[in-house]
Amino acid sequence: MHISRRYPHRTPGATSYEEETAATALYEALRHLAEFCATHDPARVAAAFDPQERVALHRFISTSGAWLRDFAARLPA
């Protein structure tokens, strides 16, 4: 089931419009990433990157992974 958060709306617990906007942006980014992951082989995608891009990609993944683990731990059930 696809639930859209296309437009920010008041959610209990959110304290500002900026938080609602950030929540909407994250929801859409994670939905797009999940769709991408479901339809692309990670080995083939990884092989498509040039060597000079790999350092930045590892940094992006490390930063994002740490943030997502923290976010998931704080997300109410």
DAQUI-V470696 format. One record per helix or strand of 3 or more residues. SS is the DSSP state (hx for helix, st for strand). FROM is the first residue (numbers start at 0). TO is the last residue. If there is no record, write none. Layout:
SS/FROM/TO ; SS/FROM/TO
This chain:
hx/16/38 ; hx/41/46 ; hx/50/73
